[in-house]
Amino acid sequence: MAKIQLNGKKITVKSNLTIYDLLKKYRLDNKKVAIEHNGIIIPKINFKKRYLKRNDKVEIVHFIGGG
């Protein structure tokens, strides 16, 4: 288990969790989000390759359509 910070809140996640797995856990569409991992914007192509570890900071911005 690893403690990370997600959008300013401390949470515990299982080891070897990827950003993609985190999005699935919270039922977020990976096409409608932007991810910042430890201060770096992560391209969508790397969501399955970027693993989370203890004390990481993740910010997820979810885009919502409107008019």
N, C-alpha and C positions, 0 to 999 in steps of 0.2 A: 504494500500500500504506500501511496505517496500523497503528501499534503501539497496542494497547489493553490494558487489564488486565481479565481475565475471571476472576471468582472468585479473585482474588489472584494469578493467574499472567499474566505478560506474553505476549501472542500477537500475531501479525501477521495482519491481515485485508485483503481487497481494498478498494479505495476504493468509495464509494457503497453500502456494505453496510448493510442495515437490521437492526433487532433481529429481525424476522421471518426474514430471510435467515440470521442467525446461529443461530436455533433450528433451521431446516431443515438447516444444515450439521452440527449436532450431533445431528440426528434426535430433537429434543425436541418433544413435543406442546404446542402453545401454549395448550391448555386446562388443562394441568396444571402450569403454571409461574407464578412471580411474578418480575418483572424490576425491578431497581433500576438506573437509569442516572444516573451522576454524583450519587448521593444522593437521587434522586427515583423513587418508584414509578411505573411506566409502565402505564396502563390497556391492556388487550389490544387495544382498538380502535385504539391508536396504534402498535402494533408495526410495521406496514408503512410508517408515516410518519416514524419516528424513525431517522435516519441516524447511523451511528457515525463518529467522527473521531478523529484522533490524540490520544493520552493520555486517552481516555475510560475510565471505570471502570464495568464492568458486573458485576452480581451476579445469578446465576440460581438460584432455589430451585425444585427439582422436587418436586412432591407425589407421595407413594407411599401407596397404600392399604394397610391392614393391620387387624389386629384382635386 
